[in-house]
Amino acid sequence: MIINAAFRNVEQVSGAIALLRQYGTNANQMEIFSSKPVELKPGVLDRTSKMSLIAVLAAIFVGSLVTTFIYYTQRDYPLVTGGMPLTSGWATGVVTFELTMAGAILGTVFMFIWESGLMKKSRCPAPDLPESGMILQIECDADVDTVVNMLQGCGAMDVDTLEKS
């Protein structure tokens, strides 16, 4: 079940989020929609991100792969070079650096898409945004009536429930 609650200001929505967190709702089950930027205090709706870890791991993986490829290409290609490598160290370093950074960028893009929820199949559509205020959307697995009453007690102007598609 999806619950959309409209709030007038940041204090009301922050209070509703704190109450829902105490009730046991995970931060990943809540989203805030607004036509203007919403600045919440630190700790209200924080979510952990693994983007930097995946970026570093992707860079290490791609850099190792590129270095291994260059190493074996220089030693296994059947050209007589008089004991010198086919490519210079400078060229090898530039290629390794550029492709390592490309791996970090690809890891970051992948994690951005993953953490934003664009890869989830059961995404609920964004609600109609009011001119002022914001909408708190909750993916609720618990007792819906209790959550609706809690949201109304926190100052929600309007609370709508939708079936999860």
PEWOZI-V89923 format. One record per backbone hydrogen bond with DSSP energy under -1.0 kcal/mol. NH is the residue of the N-H (numbers start at 1). CO is the residue of the C=O. If there is no record, write none. Layout:
{{NH:CO} {NH:CO}}
//
This chain:
{{2:162} {3:138} {4:160} {5:136} {6:158} {7:134} {13:9} {14:10} {15:11} {16:12} {17:13} {18:14} {19:15} {20:16} {21:17} {22:18} {23:19} {25:20} {29:26} {30:27} {31:137} {33:135} {44:41} {54:50} {55:51} {56:52} {57:53} {58:54} {59:55} {60:56} {61:57} {62:58} {63:59} {64:60} {65:61} {66:62} {67:63} {68:64} {69:65} {70:66} {71:67} {72:68} {73:69} {74:70} {75:71} {76:72} {77:73} {79:77} {92:88} {93:89} {94:90} {95:91} {96:92} {97:93} {98:94} {99:95} {100:96} {101:97} {102:98} {103:99} {104:100} {105:101} {106:102} {107:103} {108:104} {109:105} {110:106} {111:107} {112:108} {113:109} {114:110} {115:111} {116:112} {118:113} {120:117} {134:7} {135:33} {136:5} {137:31} {138:3} {139:29} {140:1} {147:143} {148:144} {149:145} {150:146} {151:147} {152:148} {153:149} {154:150} {155:152} {156:151} {157:6} {160:4} {162:2}}
//
